[in-house]
Amino acid sequence: MNASDNLVGRVRSRLASSGTEITSAVVARAVREEAGGIVGDADVLDALRLMRQEFVGAGPLDPLLRADGTTDVLVTGPDQVWLDGVGGLRRTDVTFPDEDAVRRLAQRLALACGRRLDDAQPFVDAWLPVGALGRIRLHAVLPPVAADGTCLSLRVLRRAGHDLGSLHRLGTFDQRTHRLLGAVVDARLAFVVTGGTGAGKTSLLSALLGRVSHHERIVTVEDAGELQPDHPQFVRLIARPPNVEGAGEVTLADLVRQGLRMRPDRIVVGEVRGAEVCDLLTALNTGHDGGAGTVHANSPAELPARMEALAALGGLSRDALHSQLAAAFQVVLHMRRHPDGTRRLDEVGVLERTANGVQVVPAWPQDKAVLGELLETREVEPPW
């Protein structure tokens, strides 16, 4: 073991037992004091770099998380660090010294979230405190559950900053669809945005909310706080996970009920993923036109089955779910992420009642008539 390794070990022990908040300044002071003038400048600089990576921020992953366009950073081994974003998933040249370094980073990030990650609790799913890097979702799994070593996933949730015009210029939809989306908002039709993870659901929803009349009050309920459209009457409610003792949780379902008491003209759930779907459907069936939400679904046709599964968590029967769903939402907007990393609005559908419940019928550009009828019932001229 060389002088640099010895110095790193001593600094690690000092910082681990310090019991104080570890900042860049604290790391630098610990390196300086442990070096004591008996190691060379190069060893001190190496130790300082390694210690900053281990104890401050996201370590060697920081530059990847800060890069424009990054959506996910995935670690599956000391020399297996992957980046997802513009251009799709690709391997980076970032490495960790060993498996222990990956494990220490995962445990430190979990601790920053107020969660434990150890042999007794070998996985964690939590939100990192909001800082310079913005909102980041942490997921980590330790061996032996992760058979080949610690797996660390960091999802960067950037504030959606696009309006409908900029999404059109980016190629998310064409000019005709741009006009249609504006008409859907103006007609106060309730809509749900579907798609997979990273498909652009939140960006589209935020852009549509920015189109809402400034005379209307929007109340949104979210898990991550991504939505922030350019709108003067916009109120955000953000869920809170339980603390280390398992207390203090505020769920999306709790916030939907609170949002209804805040005089909303439109109520929005950033991502419907559990029993809160029952509260949202109830809200949209009590005179709150123009509501919206996002749901993970592979296609618009699968939306009813997906909603059935979520509603079952809240004790809502299939028949009741279909009845409320047909009355609550009129339009389905399906986003898809393509292999080259681009995100496009691939399909627009409408919800129709059938003898067996509700189905989503493709309506744009396949069949404009049904969309035209919906718009005309709200006294909005179809844009074609």
Secondary structure as UniProt FT lines:
FT   HELIX           3..16
FT   TURN            17..18
FT   HELIX           24..35
FT   TURN            36..37
FT   HELIX           41..55
FT   TURN            57..58
FT   HELIX           59..61
FT   HELIX           62..66
FT   TURN            68..69
FT   STRAND          72..77
FT   TURN            78..79
FT   STRAND          80..84
FT   TURN            86..87
FT   STRAND          90..91
FT   HELIX           99..112
FT   TURN            113..114
FT   STRAND          123..127
FT   TURN            132..133
FT   STRAND          134..141
FT   TURN            143..145
FT   TURN            147..148
FT   STRAND          151..157
FT   HELIX           164..169
FT   TURN            170..171
FT   HELIX           175..186
FT   TURN            187..188
FT   STRAND          191..195
FT   TURN            197..198
FT   HELIX           201..210
FT   TURN            214..215
FT   STRAND          218..222
FT   STRAND          234..238
FT   TURN            244..245
FT   HELIX           252..259
FT   TURN            260..261
FT   STRAND          266..269
FT   HELIX           276..284
FT   TURN            285..287
FT   TURN            289..290
FT   STRAND          292..296
FT   HELIX           300..302
FT   HELIX           303..313
FT   TURN            314..315
FT   HELIX           318..328
FT   STRAND          331..337
FT   TURN            339..340
FT   STRAND          343..354
FT   TURN            355..356
FT   STRAND          357..364
FT   HELIX           368..377
FT   TURN            378..379
//
